[in-house]
Amino acid sequence: MSTTTKTKPKAVAKPITRTALRKLINQLPESELVAAHRYLCYLRDEGDPLLSKLRNAPTEDEELSHEGWSAIQEGLDDIREGRIVSRDSVWNEPP
């Protein structure tokens, strides 16, 4: 004799949308808005590992050399004079 057990189907989690988050934020008590703001800023800023590493990188303690400043100026001049190649045109060039 075979018995079958009925199991509840697993609930499918709906994707979280910005609209759903806005609705939730609108339901927060005024006293929690500062905490919500801080946490959302944390997720935006510190949640990005690259951004976090850049923020925590040591400060450069050496002066930029004359050659370094000249290279920066040359690059800015190239941009102003239109002597640049777009990233897209480089990526789309045949090998």
C-alpha positions as CSV (number, residue, x, y, z in Angstrom):
1,M,0.0,0.0,0.0
2,S,1.4,3.4,-1.0
3,T,0.9,6.5,0.9
4,T,1.5,9.9,-0.4
5,T,2.1,12.9,1.8
6,K,0.9,16.2,0.7
7,T,3.4,19.0,1.0
8,K,2.7,22.6,0.8
9,P,4.2,24.2,-2.3
10,K,7.1,26.5,-1.4
11,A,6.2,30.1,-1.6
12,V,7.9,31.9,-4.4
13,A,9.6,35.0,-3.2
14,K,8.6,38.0,-5.2
15,P,11.5,40.2,-6.3
16,I,11.9,43.3,-4.3
17,T,11.2,46.4,-6.3
18,R,12.0,50.0,-5.6
19,T,8.3,50.6,-5.5
20,A,8.0,48.0,-2.7
21,L,10.9,49.6,-0.8
22,R,9.3,53.1,-1.1
23,K,6.1,51.7,0.2
24,L,7.9,50.2,3.2
25,I,9.8,53.4,3.8
26,N,6.5,55.3,3.8
27,Q,5.2,53.0,6.5
28,L,8.2,53.6,8.9
29,P,7.6,55.7,11.9
30,E,9.2,59.1,11.8
31,S,11.5,58.1,14.7
32,E,13.1,55.4,12.5
33,L,13.8,57.6,9.4
34,V,17.3,58.6,10.5
35,A,18.3,54.9,11.1
36,A,16.8,53.9,7.7
37,H,18.6,56.7,5.9
38,R,22.0,55.7,7.5
39,Y,21.5,52.0,6.6
40,L,20.5,52.8,3.0
41,C,23.6,55.0,2.7
42,Y,25.7,52.2,4.1
43,L,24.3,49.8,1.5
44,R,24.8,52.3,-1.2
45,D,28.4,53.2,-0.3
46,E,30.0,50.6,1.9
47,G,28.2,47.7,0.4
48,D,30.3,48.1,-2.8
49,P,33.6,46.3,-2.0
50,L,35.6,48.4,-4.5
51,L,34.2,51.7,-3.3
52,S,34.9,50.6,0.3
53,K,38.6,49.7,-0.6
54,L,39.0,53.0,-2.3
55,R,37.6,54.9,0.7
56,N,39.9,53.1,3.0
57,A,43.1,53.3,0.8
58,P,46.0,55.1,2.4
59,T,46.4,58.7,1.5
60,E,49.1,59.5,-1.0
61,D,51.8,61.2,0.9
62,E,54.2,62.1,-2.0
63,E,54.0,65.2,-4.1
64,L,53.3,64.7,-7.8
65,S,56.4,65.1,-9.9
66,H,56.8,67.7,-12.6
67,E,56.6,64.9,-15.1
68,G,53.3,63.7,-13.5
69,W,51.7,67.1,-13.7
70,S,52.9,67.5,-17.3
71,A,51.3,64.1,-18.2
72,I,48.0,65.2,-16.6
73,Q,48.1,68.5,-18.5
74,E,48.9,66.7,-21.7
75,G,45.9,64.4,-21.3
76,L,43.6,67.4,-20.5
77,D,44.9,69.2,-23.6
78,D,44.2,66.1,-25.7
79,I,40.6,66.0,-24.4
80,R,40.1,69.7,-25.1
81,E,41.5,69.5,-28.6
82,G,39.6,66.3,-29.5
83,R,42.6,64.1,-29.8
84,I,41.0,61.2,-28.1
85,V,39.6,57.9,-29.1
86,S,36.4,56.6,-27.5
87,R,36.4,53.4,-25.6
88,D,33.5,52.1,-27.8
89,S,35.5,52.7,-31.0
90,V,38.5,50.8,-29.5
91,W,36.3,47.9,-28.4
92,N,34.6,47.7,-31.8
93,E,37.8,47.6,-33.8
94,P,38.5,44.2,-35.4
95,P,41.5,42.4,-34.0
